[in-house]
Amino acid sequence: MMTPKSGVFLLGSCVAAIAAVGSIFELSSGNPELGSLVTGIILAASVPLTGVFFFAAVRDARANQ
């Protein structure tokens, strides 16, 4: 059963995954709008956040079954 808490975690996971994919496309274009350093930092932060948020959402959903 999904709770609001697990829904927020899942939303965070989706947003972080979208940020990671967008950063990859920006870096592969050769000329990122925010610069290579900032885009790289966003990519480096969003990849682990995707996993952390997804794991927290699954753990919360399982705890409420």
Buried (B, 14 or more C-beta within 10 A) or exposed (E): EEEEBBEBBBEBBBBBBEBBEBBBEBBEEEEBEEEEEEBBEBBEBBBEBBEBBBEBBBEBBEEEE
